[in-house]
């Protein structure tokens, strides 16, 4: 009878992008290379990445520093709003602000993001069949990492909002049999020098 083993899901936001988002900026290339060095020696089974250039380039730079780990383009790892909340779900004092924020990014068909977010959770969370732990990396975008963290903590669906991720930062979630999921590391930038941390964020968020 086949048992189940832990899954370790490594989540990384792409490196800093060019202003037009057509690919990585110089800082983004450096961030991606340092992330790859950080992950060297981790027994990754696969590197999944978003279809967008900034994530694909990050994933390739990371994979170049690993030992033969395959790359997979994965649509559900893309950049989208995973869930559009209603005003009633949100804290009254911040509802208007959060709804305006989400409206900046919402697509014409918000159901697409909802479906992709559900697919991502179905595909990449929970223990794995067999006796060996599985380690896999997703190079993705800010919103989806927040969505995974929210789900791991059983937080309300709207709570992906405010869980911001830095460029090339690392989050690791463990899904073990018969245990709650555990966020082992969140938005970890220890592999980046000071000047490559918090790129794109206002000074008041730098800690």
Order of alpha helices (4+ residues) and beta strands (2+ residues): beta-beta-alpha-beta-alpha-beta-alpha-alpha-beta-beta-alpha-beta-beta
